[in-house]
Amino acid sequence: MDKLDKKIERLIKRAKKLHDKLEANRLLYKEKEAVVGEILELGVKEFEMENFKMEVVDQFAGKNTKFKPAAFNRFELAFSALEESNG
C-alpha cells in the first residue's frame, strides 16, 4: 500500500467516524426540538436558575426570512451564565 492509499484509507475512516457521530446527534436535535416545543407551549420566554439564564429567541423577529447553512428552527434557546453575587 503506497502513501496515497494510506492517506485515502485514513480519510475514509475519519469520514466514517464523523458520519456515525452526526447520525447519533440527529437524535439529539430531535429531542432538543421537542423540549423547545414544550417550553414554548408553557409560554416561557425567559427563566433564571442559580447559575444560568435561558431566553427564547425568535430567529424571525426582525424579518420573515433567515439564511443559515444548516438545519434551522424559528425558535432557539439562548443560555448565558449569571455572575455570582458577593453578598
MIDRENKOL-470507 format. One record per residue: z, x, y of N, C-alpha, C in turn; residue number from 1; residue in one letter. Coordinates in nm, 3 decimals. Atoms other than C-alpha are relative to their C-alpha. Layout:
# residues N
+---------+---------+---------+---------+---------+---------+---------+---------+---------+-----+-----+
!     nzz !     nxx !     nyy !    cazz !    caxx !    cayy !     czz !     cxx !     cyy !   n ! res !
+---------+---------+---------+---------+---------+---------+---------+---------+---------+-----+-----+
!       Z !       X !       Y !       Z !       X !       Y !       Z !       X !       Y ! NUM !   A !
...
+---------+---------+---------+---------+---------+---------+---------+---------+---------+-----+-----+
//
This chain:
# residues 87
+---------+---------+---------+---------+---------+---------+---------+---------+---------+-----+-----+
!     nzz !     nxx !     nyy !    cazz !    caxx !    cayy !     czz !     cxx !     cyy !   n ! res !
+---------+---------+---------+---------+---------+---------+---------+---------+---------+-----+-----+
!   0.000 !   0.085 !  -0.118 !   0.000 !   0.000 !   0.000 !   0.000 !   0.089 !   0.124 !   1 !   M !
!   0.008 !  -0.084 !  -0.120 !  -0.103 !   0.151 !   0.332 !   0.088 !  -0.058 !   0.112 !   2 !   D !
!  -0.086 !   0.038 !  -0.112 !   0.075 !   0.127 !   0.669 !  -0.032 !  -0.140 !   0.052 !   3 !   K !
!   0.040 !   0.130 !  -0.052 !  -0.126 !  -0.174 !   0.782 !   0.049 !  -0.112 !  -0.092 !   4 !   L !
!  -0.047 !   0.101 !   0.095 !  -0.045 !  -0.368 !   0.464 !   0.151 !  -0.019 !   0.010 !   5 !   D !
!  -0.146 !   0.009 !  -0.014 !   0.325 !  -0.285 !   0.503 !   0.038 !  -0.074 !   0.127 !   6 !   K !
!  -0.028 !   0.068 !  -0.127 !   0.318 !  -0.397 !   0.866 !  -0.030 !  -0.149 !  -0.012 !   7 !   K !
!   0.036 !   0.141 !   0.019 !   0.139 !  -0.722 !   0.773 !   0.107 !  -0.070 !  -0.084 !   8 !   I !
!  -0.102 !   0.058 !   0.087 !   0.390 !  -0.786 !   0.494 !   0.130 !  -0.021 !   0.076 !   9 !   E !
!  -0.124 !   0.010 !  -0.079 !   0.683 !  -0.719 !   0.728 !  -0.011 !  -0.116 !   0.099 !  10 !   R !
!   0.019 !   0.107 !  -0.098 !   0.539 !  -0.953 !   0.993 !  -0.001 !  -0.137 !  -0.066 !  11 !   L !
!   0.005 !   0.128 !   0.070 !   0.471 !  -1.229 !   0.742 !   0.139 !  -0.040 !  -0.048 !  12 !   I !
!  -0.137 !   0.029 !   0.042 !   0.824 !  -1.204 !   0.601 !   0.084 !  -0.047 !   0.119 !  13 !   K !
!  -0.073 !   0.040 !  -0.121 !   0.963 !  -1.224 !   0.956 !  -0.043 !  -0.139 !   0.045 !  14 !   R !
!   0.052 !   0.131 !  -0.038 !   0.738 !  -1.521 !   1.034 !   0.058 !  -0.110 !  -0.090 !  15 !   A !
!  -0.057 !   0.097 !   0.095 !   0.864 !  -1.699 !   0.721 !   0.145 !  -0.028 !   0.033 !  16 !   K !
!  -0.140 !   0.020 !  -0.037 !   1.227 !  -1.643 !   0.821 !   0.011 !  -0.084 !   0.127 !  17 !   K !
!  -0.001 !   0.076 !  -0.124 !   1.156 !  -1.773 !   1.171 !  -0.038 !  -0.146 !  -0.026 !  18 !   L !
!   0.044 !   0.135 !   0.035 !   0.973 !  -2.074 !   1.029 !   0.114 !  -0.078 !  -0.065 !  19 !   H !
!  -0.110 !   0.067 !   0.070 !   1.265 !  -2.157 !   0.799 !   0.113 !  -0.036 !   0.097 !  20 !   D !
!  -0.106 !   0.027 !  -0.098 !   1.516 !  -2.130 !   1.086 !  -0.040 !  -0.114 !   0.094 !  21 !   K !
!   0.048 !   0.107 !  -0.088 !   1.303 !  -2.351 !   1.312 !   0.003 !  -0.135 !  -0.071 !  22 !   L !
!  -0.003 !   0.125 !   0.077 !   1.272 !  -2.614 !   1.040 !   0.144 !  -0.050 !  -0.013 !  23 !   E !
!  -0.141 !   0.040 !   0.011 !   1.651 !  -2.614 !   0.990 !   0.050 !  -0.053 !   0.134 !  24 !   A !
!  -0.046 !   0.043 !  -0.132 !   1.702 !  -2.650 !   1.366 !  -0.056 !  -0.135 !   0.042 !  25 !   N !
!   0.054 !   0.133 !  -0.031 !   1.481 !  -2.959 !   1.378 !   0.103 !  -0.108 !  -0.025 !  26 !   R !
!  -0.105 !   0.097 !   0.031 !   1.765 !  -3.146 !   1.215 !   0.105 !  -0.003 !   0.110 !  27 !   L !
!  -0.097 !  -0.005 !  -0.109 !   1.997 !  -3.028 !   1.491 !  -0.052 !  -0.072 !   0.123 !  28 !   L !
!   0.059 !   0.071 !  -0.114 !   1.757 !  -3.156 !   1.757 !   0.009 !  -0.151 !  -0.019 !  29 !   Y !
!  -0.010 !   0.144 !   0.028 !   1.750 !  -3.498 !   1.589 !   0.144 !  -0.048 !   0.018 !  30 !   K !
!  -0.141 !   0.037 !  -0.014 !   2.129 !  -3.505 !   1.572 !   0.040 !   0.000 !   0.147 !  31 !   E !
!  -0.030 !  -0.007 !  -0.143 !   2.154 !  -3.396 !   1.937 !  -0.055 !  -0.122 !   0.072 !  32 !   K !
!   0.062 !   0.117 !  -0.062 !   1.915 !  -3.673 !   2.038 !   0.083 !  -0.126 !  -0.026 !  33 !   E !
!  -0.082 !   0.116 !   0.035 !   2.130 !  -3.929 !   1.855 !   0.132 !   0.000 !   0.078 !  34 !   A !
!  -0.126 !  -0.011 !  -0.073 !   2.450 !  -3.801 !   2.019 !  -0.022 !  -0.031 !   0.148 !  35 !   V !
!   0.031 !   0.029 !  -0.141 !   2.290 !  -3.808 !   2.367 !  -0.022 !  -0.150 !   0.016 !  36 !   V !
!   0.022 !   0.144 !  -0.006 !   2.176 !  -4.164 !   2.294 !   0.130 !  -0.079 !  -0.001 !  37 !   G !
!  -0.130 !   0.067 !   0.005 !   2.531 !  -4.269 !   2.205 !   0.075 !   0.017 !   0.132 !  38 !   E !
!  -0.066 !  -0.026 !  -0.128 !   2.666 !  -4.107 !   2.522 !  -0.061 !  -0.089 !   0.108 !  39 !   I !
!   0.067 !   0.086 !  -0.098 !   2.405 !  -4.294 !   2.729 !   0.038 !  -0.147 !  -0.019 !  40 !   L !
!  -0.039 !   0.138 !   0.029 !   2.490 !  -4.624 !   2.556 !   0.140 !  -0.031 !   0.053 !  41 !   E !
!  -0.136 !   0.018 !  -0.050 !   2.854 !  -4.573 !   2.659 !   0.005 !   0.002 !   0.153 !  42 !   L !
!   0.005 !  -0.002 !  -0.146 !   2.742 !  -4.533 !   3.021 !   0.067 !   0.121 !   0.063 !  43 !   G !
!  -0.066 !  -0.120 !  -0.052 !   2.898 !  -4.189 !   3.060 !  -0.101 !   0.083 !   0.077 !  44 !   V !
!   0.088 !  -0.084 !  -0.082 !   2.740 !  -3.990 !   3.344 !   0.054 !   0.143 !   0.008 !  45 !   K !
!  -0.062 !  -0.133 !   0.005 !   2.988 !  -3.701 !   3.351 !   0.139 !  -0.015 !  -0.057 !  46 !   E !
!  -0.130 !   0.002 !   0.066 !   3.307 !  -3.608 !   3.172 !   0.058 !   0.140 !   0.004 !  47 !   F !
!  -0.067 !  -0.130 !  -0.003 !   3.558 !  -3.327 !   3.217 !   0.101 !   0.009 !  -0.113 !  48 !   E !
!  -0.101 !  -0.031 !   0.099 !   3.760 !  -3.172 !   2.941 !   0.078 !   0.119 !   0.054 !  49 !   M !
!  -0.085 !  -0.104 !  -0.056 !   4.014 !  -2.895 !   2.973 !  -0.073 !   0.129 !   0.038 !  50 !   E !
!   0.066 !  -0.126 !  -0.035 !   3.764 !  -2.607 !   2.978 !  -0.149 !  -0.012 !   0.031 !  51 !   N !
!   0.140 !   0.015 !  -0.040 !   3.421 !  -2.757 !   3.049 !  -0.026 !  -0.141 !   0.051 !  52 !   F !
!   0.044 !   0.127 !  -0.056 !   3.238 !  -3.038 !   3.222 !  -0.138 !  -0.031 !  -0.057 !  53 !   K !
!   0.128 !   0.043 !   0.049 !   2.947 !  -3.240 !   3.082 !  -0.058 !  -0.099 !   0.101 !  54 !   M !
!   0.070 !   0.093 !  -0.087 !   2.690 !  -3.414 !   3.302 !  -0.130 !  -0.042 !  -0.067 !  55 !   E !
!   0.129 !   0.048 !   0.047 !   2.396 !  -3.631 !   3.202 !  -0.102 !   0.030 !   0.109 !  56 !   V !
!   0.104 !  -0.036 !  -0.095 !   2.081 !  -3.500 !   3.369 !  -0.126 !  -0.082 !  -0.033 !  57 !   V !
!   0.124 !   0.075 !   0.016 !   1.781 !  -3.731 !   3.420 !  -0.114 !   0.091 !   0.044 !  58 !   D !
!   0.107 !  -0.095 !  -0.028 !   1.482 !  -3.499 !   3.396 !  -0.111 !  -0.061 !   0.085 !  59 !   Q !
!   0.103 !   0.068 !  -0.078 !   1.262 !  -3.763 !   3.566 !   0.054 !  -0.050 !   0.133 !  60 !   F !
!  -0.065 !   0.056 !  -0.119 !   1.500 !  -3.830 !   3.857 !  -0.087 !   0.008 !   0.124 !  61 !   A !
!   0.077 !  -0.016 !  -0.121 !   1.265 !  -3.698 !   4.123 !  -0.148 !  -0.033 !  -0.013 !  62 !   G !
!   0.143 !   0.024 !   0.018 !   0.926 !  -3.772 !   3.970 !  -0.024 !  -0.066 !  -0.136 !  63 !   K !
!   0.033 !   0.069 !   0.124 !   0.751 !  -3.957 !   3.692 !  -0.057 !   0.092 !  -0.107 !  64 !   N !
!   0.055 !  -0.091 !   0.100 !   0.603 !  -3.652 !   3.521 !   0.077 !   0.131 !   0.002 !  65 !   T !
!  -0.070 !  -0.128 !   0.013 !   0.753 !  -3.330 !   3.397 !  -0.076 !   0.079 !  -0.105 !  66 !   K !
!   0.071 !  -0.084 !   0.095 !   0.584 !  -3.041 !   3.223 !   0.097 !   0.101 !  -0.059 !  67 !   F !
!  -0.086 !  -0.093 !   0.071 !   0.763 !  -2.835 !   2.964 !  -0.075 !   0.040 !  -0.127 !  68 !   K !
!   0.083 !  -0.045 !   0.112 !   0.608 !  -2.622 !   2.688 !   0.048 !  -0.042 !  -0.139 !  69 !   P !
!  -0.051 !   0.033 !   0.133 !   0.823 !  -2.760 !   2.405 !   0.046 !  -0.146 !  -0.001 !  70 !   A !
!  -0.051 !   0.136 !   0.009 !   0.993 !  -3.079 !   2.292 !   0.079 !  -0.033 !   0.125 !  71 !   A !
!  -0.057 !   0.036 !  -0.129 !   1.118 !  -3.273 !   2.589 !   0.057 !  -0.140 !  -0.006 !  72 !   F !
!  -0.064 !   0.131 !  -0.009 !   1.359 !  -3.561 !   2.638 !   0.031 !  -0.029 !   0.146 !  73 !   N !
!  -0.028 !   0.037 !  -0.138 !   1.415 !  -3.756 !   2.957 !   0.141 !   0.039 !   0.040 !  74 !   R !
!  -0.140 !  -0.029 !  -0.033 !   1.793 !  -3.718 !   2.944 !   0.048 !   0.120 !  -0.079 !  75 !   F !
!  -0.062 !  -0.116 !   0.063 !   1.971 !  -3.392 !   2.869 !   0.145 !   0.006 !   0.044 !  76 !   E !
!  -0.138 !  -0.022 !  -0.039 !   2.333 !  -3.287 !   2.881 !   0.012 !   0.140 !   0.056 !  77 !   L !
!  -0.023 !  -0.131 !  -0.059 !   2.437 !  -3.004 !   3.110 !   0.148 !   0.030 !  -0.012 !  78 !   A !
!  -0.140 !  -0.039 !   0.016 !   2.758 !  -2.815 !   3.040 !   0.030 !   0.117 !   0.094 !  79 !   F !
!  -0.041 !  -0.111 !  -0.086 !   2.945 !  -2.592 !   3.281 !   0.149 !   0.026 !  -0.025 !  80 !   S !
!  -0.139 !  -0.039 !   0.021 !   3.268 !  -2.401 !   3.247 !   0.082 !  -0.038 !   0.122 !  81 !   A !
!  -0.092 !   0.028 !  -0.109 !   3.565 !  -2.507 !   3.453 !   0.090 !   0.119 !   0.020 !  82 !   L !
!  -0.090 !  -0.111 !  -0.028 !   3.772 !  -2.246 !   3.626 !   0.142 !  -0.043 !  -0.028 !  83 !   E !
!  -0.140 !   0.029 !   0.025 !   4.130 !  -2.226 !   3.517 !   0.075 !   0.000 !   0.130 !  84 !   E !
!  -0.081 !   0.003 !  -0.123 !   4.373 !  -2.328 !   3.787 !   0.128 !   0.079 !  -0.023 !  85 !   S !
!  -0.123 !  -0.081 !   0.008 !   4.655 !  -2.085 !   3.851 !   0.110 !  -0.074 !   0.073 !  86 !   N !
!  -0.098 !   0.085 !  -0.062 !   4.928 !  -2.337 !   3.914 !   0.133 !   0.055 !  -0.016 !  87 !   G !
+---------+---------+---------+---------+---------+---------+---------+---------+---------+-----+-----+
//
